[in-house]
């Protein structure tokens, strides 16, 4: 029951079964069953369900307060265990691009800190070549980059593949059209990434190859800002599929329009680290746990 209470608290904090299921790495039906099981064990209703919205009952609020107290006690206990085991000595310095920080790293950091609450993680942003150089020079323990790397002395482990998708407001004139092609991007109002970013180079090459010139309304390097501005600007954007979770699209009233040619923008996000040893125990632990997370994701 105590584990289910923590799951219940996560649902409350995310205000959505969809968001909570992704954070907990559970399917939505499995998460719903856990909440139903907890309600059956307690003999009370925790939520009033109004369509897709969940509202806490009066007892649900009390249960949430208890779940928070339990979580705090568990964290104190885990910190005590970590100190006893020496986990408080874990310190890992990671490098990633700004876009990776927005998409890939948050769930990794959450999972690692949950297991090692006393660990110290340092995050450094930079371009791919800067991150690779820093890992090679042992200024970083590991890096996550949006490409495959062949560099003497470094090991590159692929984590997942990704490609760009066309994203636009659901009331956009192109929504619902069949046989969508790159030609339709010619003159299309778009928000694109800032000059110098990896995604900007990719989209510039894509536009050049397809012979299209979009109507560029804004340039920025924040995924969140682009997503929030698309409906207001009545514009489209090319964003990585890994970022486009269903809840994000629903919350911003956006849709994906599949263009077959965009499959050619496939890229591999990889973990880069030294293969010549010298890594701390904490860094080795981070690397192994990251591999396991993405290995499990590929199998599911």
Secondary structure, 3 states (H helix, E strand, C coil): CHHHHHHHHHHHHHCCHHHHHHHHCCCHHHHHHHHHHHHHHHCCCCEEEECCEEEECHHHHHHHHHHHHHHHHHHHHHHHHHHHHCHHHCEEEEEECHHHHHHCHHHHHHHHHHHCCCCEEEEEECCHHHHHHHHHCCCCCEEEECCCCCCCCEEEEEEEEECEEEEEECCCCCCCCCCCCHHHHCCCEEEEECCCCHHHHHHHHHHHHHCCCCEEEEEECCHHHHHHHHHHHCCEEEEEHHHCCHHHHHHCCEEEECCHHHHHHCEEEEEEEECCCCCCHHHHHHHHHHHHHHHHHHHC
